[in-house]
Amino acid sequence: MNLRILPLLAVCAVTAPAQNRFQPGNAPFLAFDAPVVALTHVRVIDGTGAAPRDDQTLIIDHGKISPATSAPPGARVLDLSGHTVIPGLVGMHEHLFYPGGGGVPLYPEVAHTFPRLYLASGVTTARTAGSLEPYTDLNIKALIDSGRMPGPSLYITGPYLEGKGAFTPRMHELTGPEDATRLVEYWAGQGVTSFKAYMNITRAELAAAVAAAHKRGLKVTGHLCSVGFREAAAIGIDNLEHGLLVDTEFHPGKQPDLCPAGNTRNEVARLDLAAEPVSAMIADLVKHNVAITSTLAVFEAFDGSRPPVEQRFLDAVSHEAALNYLTARSRAAGGGTALAALRKELEFERAFVKAGGLLVSGADPTGNGGALAGFADQRNLELLVEGGFTPVEAIQIATWNGAKLLGQQDRIGSIAAGKQADLVVIQGNPAARIADIRNVKLVFKEGVAFDAAKLLESIRGQAGLR
């Protein structure tokens, strides 16, 4: 070999394009590549709460839902007898991090596996309700939007708005209202679309953050503790996470701007929702147009006896993540306070919706690790049905309602002509058996058909690791 050409070969080796296994694009995960697709003989649940329609033909034309009712020439035709199509899930409490091991509250970012898990589970739109690595989240969004990574359309929430007493060293602790304003203004400039107030924020800090966010047309949600729900509604918060389970305003001896000590689940389980203080709180939230995010799966996991441990969960997560979760599960008290509080939360969510409130849904893959990205979004629908909602109502909560809170209901969240073709093809009939929601076969995102099994196989044994 001529030694003179070795430097040139080295340059070529560096500059030649190479397949990036972390950014492989969408091609490896596609079921097929066709600009026009006809879904025939399929059951349609459109997300609006309307009754399912059987034996329908649905046309996807270059990323949009077509008004046509028959397959045009050249279309890829799929016979979907025995299948159901629903809108893509709009997850409103999602994260790109997951609990780490050893009891250290560091929550490592897992931005490689979670976007694929979400998409494989039918989540085509996801709001990251609180960020520990906002730059990472924003850059992952850019990679997905540019087609370099598969994943849902992401709406990025800024870093947590937390006061003094943060449980993890990964959160900034606000020093006052001015600091809250500065944080909102900076991250709004970086491209986040919402903010999340956290447990130890003061009313003054929350008010400053809400004012700064609203000035830019952005929304604020909150997982609160130091501030009660009615206080937050009066300040102007747009959304509250988790529902009654984290509202401390009924805690005896609650002090202003302070999170009360101890676990409040016993008190929540004993609350009478028909009593004036609670019914007045619900009415106040509805009056101020404050939405509630249901995150039932993350709280169910604390019971210890449920949900059933699924093989698909064990297949998806790393060995360490599985061990951490199963250990935590074995230490939980089954059938006790956690389950009673969960049932009270379901009762609250039904009362909130009955009063006219907007209920949305999300996974919140934190807690003891039992609520995994995507899988927990599906589990939430099962729990909503267990709590008294119909399957069609549960699907509406997880699709159309989320789109409305994002202000994107004209594009996504329901199945209608002219809308973006974000659709989930499910084997079975979730209107009759909500557990069929797990049987995702195809996920269309902007008309592109992803194979759910390929996405899941690509992260086998890795979730929680990277």
Beta strands, then each sheet from edge to edge (+ up, - down):
strand 1: 36-44
strand 2: 53-61
strand 3: 64-65
strand 4: 76-79
strand 5: 83-87
strand 6: 89-94
strand 7: 123-128
strand 8: 153-156
strand 9: 194-197
strand 10: 219-222
strand 11: 239-241
strand 12: 291-294
strand 13: 359-361
strand 14: 423-427
strand 15: 440-445
strand 16: 448-451
sheet 1: 3+ 2- 1+ 4+
sheet 2: 3+ 2- 1+ 5+ 14- 15+ 16-
sheet 3: 6+ 7+ 8+
sheet 4: 9+ 10+
sheet 5: 11+ 12+ 13+
end
